Amino acid sequence: MMKNAIDNMIYFLYNMTQRRGAEMGCYDFSALADMEFGVRFLSVNRTKDKPDKVFRCTKNLRKWDRFFYVSSGSICFDFDGKNLRADKGDIVYIPYDAAYLSEWQDENDIDYITTEFILCDLNGERFSLFDEIRIIASDKSNEYSGRLNALYNVWAK
């Protein structure tokens, strides 16, 4: 079970390295394609719920980086004097040490999948993909939705 979850995570990361960004609106992860790395921690959670008004994440509250896939609704992140809005189908990258406020823009039920992970190089040193919150992909074709749902289904068993 754990091996399948890690395989899915690595395949997801690898898949993103092969995209050059234009067709899916994602960042260029080509540096990962030439890099050997490990996944020290992996967790996948799915939340379907009523939205909280505001969530405050303080610096270093989380010990892992996250992919935050918005399955339904819209959410705004406020961090470092910047605002970022993520809509259905967007994948947000959140580094482990990010401090932010988030607020769902909907009163209806929300649905999101978080993939939490710690990446490390071959020397065991932790690294993050980016140093700030950003949208890394807009999943217009539902390709990543299927992959993340499969990852969650493997993890939840």
C-alpha angles and dihedrals in degrees: 000000000000092000091054091050092050091045089053092049093049091045089051091051092043092049089055091052090058094054115087091206104245101094096042103026093240133138121264108262094175091125088068091055090067096039130087112219142157136222109233096179132018131178132161125199134177123202127194110174149112110293121257114232097239132351119203118202113190123209112285093005089125121052096202141055117248144210107208111198114195106216094175137000132019129276132192124212121200114196137148091358091305132112126213126184119201121193135191109308096022120127113210121199114213118186118222096249098046120131113204149140118234129192130181113230094210135078092201124086114294130215127196141154122216122198110195121195148154116220121201135182123236090276090058093252115146119237136178126217093230137002097232142037113277143153106256099181143008107213101212094156096044090238093133093040089063093046094048093045089051090049091050092047091052091046095047094056 
